Structure formats: structure tokens, C-alpha cells
Amino acid sequence: MIAQPARSTDPSRFPDEVDVAIIGGGPAGTSAAALLHKQGWRTVVIESETFPRFVIGESLLARCMDLLDEAGMLEAVKARDYLVKRGALFVRGDERADIDFADQFTKGWTWTWQVPRGDFDVTLANSAVDQGVPLFYNHRVTAMSPGPSPSVTVRTPAGETRTVRARHVIDASGYGRVLPRLLGLDRPSSLVERKSLFAHVRGDRRPVGPLENRIWIVMHPKGAWIWMIPFSDGITSVGFVAEPSFYDHWSGTDEEVFRAALAEDPNTRDRLADMELVFEPKIIRGYSASVSQFWGPGYTLVGNTTEFLDPVFSSGVTLALESANKAAKLTDRQLRGESVDWDAEYTAYMARGVETFRAFVLGWYDGDFPAILFAQRQEPLLRKQITSVLAGYVWDLDNPFVREPERRLKQVARIVRHLGA
């Protein structure tokens, strides 16, 4: 894969006034901008960093394909020739649970991609620019005045201060969490704090055949889980997620702990026996976050700016694209003079998907979901319904695992444990 440069707008063209100012040039920000630009609104994307930049969240879900297509970005992504992902493989010792997106309850896409996020995010950003969206890198939002006519204060690469007036502001700043910080909206997550240690590696002994494209989610015998995400260029993303005490089993540098922990699981030990690090292992901890509200006077929060749960089911990019899609459509209606009930049409809608994934995350860590996944007796309809959730179709109320996710998971887990007793 040949690296591609980021295309941006001449800084001298930074606007004083727009219809919609979007903070953040990741998948949520650029897809929202593309959708709004398509409707004829003057938009601007303000990104604090330079692309490409490294970020985790490298395995997409099938629902992303619908959203990329609607934003006019699907063909640009196809051209990058990423590794096609057709499902996920859960691994626990000698046990295997294969999730195949082609065998699901909800009608939708049966495949997606494994993506190096630096290249993927540049691809979406370039697509937005090609569609006519002004995008400014190295421009940092330092203040925001909410209200019916909000304004955003920006520091330019030259150190100058600029103000852009807008009719609406969308915060898609992700982990930067610009408006939650500036407006005091941050709230602690209800999830247990966990720490991730991860790297990119070469020399991965990938399985040959239909399972080659799967993300592997490996349950480590000492209490962590491990992701293994293969890319089309031969690099594999490998990372641990665990409570901080898990890493106390080993001493030494981050690389020594990383290698020692991989060696204690037979599946990762065998598959990564010949691995070479592309970069030194990195650490992220305390990544789960929440907010007091998803919207306010003159602004909407989307993507990881609202809430980030946990990486186990690769829900981050899906929720980012879904929230951006919904926010863009509601903003379009509001700018046209229609009345929008942001609580019912946005907060409640997004909460449905977030709460479905939250129930599965909690079920993963309390053992209910692994009990269902690895049960010897599998009911085909139930597995299809679970597969649709893991494919990102978490707004289909015909699916009982969406309609009542926590209750359904606990109910099925009790039955599975009873049958296995």
C-alpha cells in the first residue's frame, strides 16, 4: 500500500462564517461534513493535528459500509485495497467461536475491512476535501460560545486567533473531547478502568483459508483479552486489554512484558513466534469516558466525544459514523427551519446502540457472553441475532438482543449454564 498525503485547504481561506463548523477531522467529522456539504450547507472541518496520525480502532463492523456509502466515501475506501473482514474469531484455549457476518439476523452488509487507521482516516478526509469540504489541519479550537448563533475560537498554525461564526457546531474531536472539556460536560465512565498495551508486528503466522481475514479476540489465561488484527500489507495489530493489575505478573520494559504475556497464551505464542515489532509497545489507560449530555444550544457531540466504551467488539468507528450520520441529518432539518427533538431523535437513538454494546461489554467481562459463545450446543437463530449485534446492527428492534440486551444475555447465559451443568 503506497502512503497517501493528506489534502487540506489553504489556511488563508479560513472562513469567518459558515453554516456548520465541525471540530475534528476523523471519520465522524469528515463523514458529517460530506453529508452536510451534499445538502448545500457551508461547512468547515477544523482539525488540531496533522494527518496521517496513529490511532487505534482498526477493525470495522459491517454497519460501517452503509454509512460510508451514504457519505459518498465507500469507493475511495475500496480503492485503498484494505484486507476484507468477514467476521471475528473468539479464542479460548482450544475452543473456537467463529462469527461470520454472512450468517446474521438483520439484513445488511456481510463484510467490511481491517484498516490501518492512519491511512483510513486520511482516505476519508481526502474524500471530504475532494467533495468540496474545506478542511484545515493544525488548527486548534480554544473556545466555543454556545447559543442560537454559536462561535468557535481557533488558534492557527501561525499562532493567530481566528473566530468562525456558525449556525451549528458539531464536535467530532474524539479522544480530544474539545467541547466536553471547554463546556464542563465530561463525566466519568461507569465501566471499570482498564489498560491497553499494544503494538504493530510483522511475521504473524496467519491461518490459511476462510479464517485468515478474521480479527482474533483471544482470552488470555491470566485474565486479559488480546486483539489480533491483520492488515493487507502484512502488518498485524496486536494488543492486550486488562485491568492494570494484570501487567504486574511480569517485570521489565513494556516490550518485555508484552512478549512475556503473549508467550503465556498458547494461541498467541504459536502464531507470533516469529514476530518483529514495527514500533515499541504503546500504552493507553482509562480510555472509557462519558458526558452529561449529547447536545446543547447550538452544538451536538458525536463519536468518541460522547462516550467510548471498550475496544472488545470494535464498536468505536461504527458508533462514530452512526452518530455523525444522525447528527448531520438532524442539523440539515434544523437549518431548514424544521423543529428537531434532539433528546428523542438523537440522544435516545444513539443511547439504543450504546446501551446494546454496553450490555455486551459487561457480559464479556462478567462471563455471560463467553458462556454463550463457547457453549457446546448452539441455537442457530440465537447465533444469527448475536452476529447482527457484532456486525454493528444495534438499532434493529426486531432483534431481542437489541430490544432488551442485558436481560436477553443474562437469560440465555443462565440457560446455557444450566444445560451444561
N, C-alpha and C positions, 0 to 999 in steps of 0.2 A: 504494500500500500504506500503510495507516494504522498508525503505530507503536503497539506494544502495551507497556504497562507490565509489569514483572516482578512476579509474585505471590510473596510469601515468607511465612514463618511468624513469628508474634510472637516476638521474641527472648526474652521472659520464659518461653517454653515450651521453651527449650533443654533437652534431656534429660540426665539423669545416667547413664542406662544404656539400651543398645539391643542388638539382635541384630547389626546390621551398621552400621558407621559408614563413610560414603563421603566421601572428600575430593575435592572438585571438582564443580561444577555444569554442566559441559559435556555434550556428547552421551553420552560414555561413562558419566559419573557418574549422570546422570538416567535413562538407559535401564536401567542396572543396578539402580538404586533402584526403578524401576517394576516390573521383573521380580520382585525380591525381595518387594516390598510385596504383589504379587499372590499370592504364596505364603504370605502371612500373617506375614512377619517384620517386626519393628520396625526401621525404618531411619531414618537421618538423613543428609542431604546438607549438607556444610559447604563453603561457597564463600567464597573470600577477597575477591572483587571484587563490584562492583555490576553487574548486567545492565540493559540491553544493553551489551556491550563489544565492541570491534573485535577480530577475529581472522581470519587467512587460513585457506584450506581451504574454498573457496566452491563447488566443483563436486563433486557427489556421484557415486557409482557405483551401478549398478543393484542390487547386492547390498544396499545400504543399505535398500532398500524392504522386503525380507524382515524385516530386523532391527527397523526402525521399527514394522512391523505387529505383530511378536511382542511388542514392548514396549507396545503399545496407544497408540502415538503417531502412527500414519500419518494418521488422519483430521484430527488437529489441524494437521499439516503441510499436508495438502491444502487446508485452509481458508485458508491464507496466500496461495494463488494465485501461487506461485513459477513462474518460467519452466521449462517442461518441457524436459528434456535427453534427447535420443535418441541421443547418440553424441558423437564427438570428430573434429575435422578437424586433421590434421597437414599443415603447410605448409612447403615449402622452395623458395624462388624461385617458379618456375612450376609446380612439382609439388604434387599434392594426394593425400592418402591419407585417405579417409573411413572412419571406424569407426562402424558402425550397430549399436546394441545389439539390434536386432530380428533380426540375422543372426549368431547365435552358436552355439557348440558345446554349451554347458551350458544345460539348461532353467532359465529364470529370468526376472526382470523385463526388459522391453525398453526401459524408460525410467526416469528419475529426475528430479532438479531441479537447477537452478543457484540457489544460496541466498546471500543476504546473511547472513553468519554471525551478526552481532549479533542479527538478528531470528529466525533459525533456532534459535539456542541458547536464546533466551527462550521460543520456542514449545515446545521440548522440556521446559524447566524448568517452565513453567506447566502443561504436560500432567502432569508428575510430581506437582506440587502438587495439581492437580485430582483426581488418582487417590488422594490421601491421604498423599503423602510429605512429611514435614517438611523444609523447605529453608531454610537460614539464610545470607543474604548478609553480606558484610563480617565474616565470622568466619574468622580465620587460624589454621591448625594450626601450633603452635610446637614440639611434641614428640610422640613416639609411643613407647610401651613395647611392643615385640613380645612374643609368647608365646602360650600357650593362652588367656589372658584378656587381650587387648591393651587398652590405654587410649590415648586421644588427648587432648592438652592443647591448648586453644583460647583465643585472645585475642578477646574480644568487641568490638563497635564502641565500647563504653563503656570499653574498656581493662581489663576484668576478665578474670581467668583462670578458665576452666572445664575440668573434666575429664569426659570421657564414656567409660564402660566399655563394651566391646563383646565379642561372641564372635568377630567377624571384622572386619577393616578392608580396604576396597578403596580404593586410591589411583588416582583418575582426575583428578589435578591437571594433566595435560597438560604444557605448557611450564614450569609451575611446579615440577614434579618434586619434590614435597614429600618423600616417603619416600626416593627416591634420595639427596637431599641430607642428610636427617636421619640416615639409616642407612648412609651411605657406599657406596651401590650404583652411583653414576654411573661410567660407563666411556666413553672417547672412541669416537666412531664410526669405522668403517673407511673411510668414504666421504671423498672429497676435500672440503675446506671450500669452500663456495660462498656467494655473497652475492646477496640479492634486493633489487631496487629496484622499488617498486610504488605504484600509486595507483588511485583510482576516478575515472572520467571520464564526462562527458556528451558528446553529439554524435557518437557512434560510428555510422559508416555501415555498418549491419549488412546482410549479404546477405539478399535476399528469397527465400523459398522454403524447401525442406526443410533447408537448412544454417543457417538463422537461429538455431536453438537450440543449435548445437554450441559447445563450448569449442574455441577455436583454440589450437593449440600450434605456434608459428612458430619455425623455425630461423633465427636471425639470421646474416648472412654473416660476422660477426666472432667467432662462437663461442658466443654466448648462445642461450638459447631464451626465448620470450615467451609468457605465457599471456594470453588474452583471454576473459573470462567474462561473458556478457551476463545482466543481471537483468531481471525483468519491469517494473521501474519506469523503464527507460530508461538506468540507470547500467550501466557496464561496468567490471569489474575488469581492470586491465592490469598485468602485472609481468614483470620480467626475472629470470632465474636464470643466474648465470655465476660463474666463478672471479673473485676480486676484481680481477685484472689487466685484465679486460675493460673495466671502467669507466674505466681510465686512458687510453683512446682519446680521451676528451673532458675538457674542463676546465669549471669553473663550478660553480654550485649544483646540488643534487640535481635540481631541476626542469630546469635547462638540460641536464644530462647525460641525463635521462630523455627529453626532447624530441628531442635530437640523435640519440640512439641509435635511437629509433623512426623518425626521418626517414631513416635509412640502410638500412632494410629496405623494399623496395617494397610489400609487403603491408600492413604496419602504417602506412606513410606514407600510403597511399591511404585506408585505412579510417578512420584517425584524424586526417585533415587538419583537421577542424573541432572537434577535442576541446577541452573545457574541464575543468580539474581540479576535482573535488569536494573533494579535500584535497591538501595538498602531498605529494609522494612520500615514502614511508617506507622504511626500510632494516631488513632482518633478515639477519644473517650467522651462520655457524657453527651453523645450526639442527639439523643431524643429530646424533643422540645415541643412546646405548645404555646398558644396565645389565648388572650382573654376574649378576643372577637376576631372574626374573619373579614369584617368590613367596617367602615365608618363614614363620616361625612366627606365625600369626595374621593374615597380610596377603597381599594379591595386588595386583600392579600391572597396570593396564590402559591402553589407548590410548597417547598420546604419552609417557606416563610411562615406558613400557618402551623404546620405540625409535621414532625418527622418521627416515625415510629421505630422501625428496626429494619435492618437490611435483609432479614432472613427470607422474605418472599419477594424481594426485588420490586417492591411497590412504589418506590420513590418517584421514578420518572413517569410512571402511569398516573399517579395522583397529581403530579405537576402538570402534565399535559391536559388531564381532565379538568382540573380547576382553571387552567388558563383558557381552555375552550369555553367553559361555562361562563367565566367572568367576562370574556370578550363578547359573547353573545348578549349577556345582560347589559353590559356597558353600551353596546350598539343600540339596544332598545331604549335605554335611558337617554342617550344622546338624541334620539329621535323624538323624545318627549313622552314616551310611554312610562307608566308607573311600574316600578320594579320592587317587588318584596324581597329584599336581599336576604332576610332571615329564612324565609320559606324556600326561595328559589335557588339560593346559593349555599348558605350555611348548612341548612338541613340536608340539601342534596349531597354536598361534599361529606357531611358527617356520616351519611349512609355508607359510603365507600370506606372512609377512615375507620369507622367502627367495625365493619366487616373484617378488614385487615387486622385491627387491634385484637379482635377475638381470636383470630388465627395465630397472631403473635403470642398472646397469652397462653393459648392452647399448646403452642410449640414448647414453651418453656415449662409449663406445668405437667407436660407429659401426655395430655389428652390427644393432641394431634398426632404425635408419633405412634401412639397406641392404635389409632385408626389407620394410619398409613401402612404400618407393618403388620397389620392383622392377617392371619393366615387365610381367613375367609373374607372375600371381598364381594360386596354387592355392587353390580355394575352401575346402576343408576346413581347410587351414592357417590361412587368414584367419579362419575361424569360431573356431578354437581360440584364436588371439591375441585376438580380440574378447572372448571369455569372460573372459580374464585382465584385459583392460582394463575389463570390466564389474564386476570385483571377485569373480568366482567362482574364487578361487585355492585352493580346497580340493577340487576335483574331480579325483581321481587318474586318472580316465579320460582326462583331457586331458594329452597328453605335455608340454605347456608348463608344467604344474603338477608332474607326476611327476618330470621332470628338466629344470627350466627353463634352467639355464645351458648344459647340454650340448645341448639341443634348439635354443636360439637360435644357438649357435655353429655347429652342424651345418647349419642352414638358411641362415645367413649365408654360409657357405663355398660352398654350392651356388648361391645367388643370385649371388654374385660370379663364380663360375666360368661360369655361364650368360651373364652379362653381359660377360664378357671378350672 
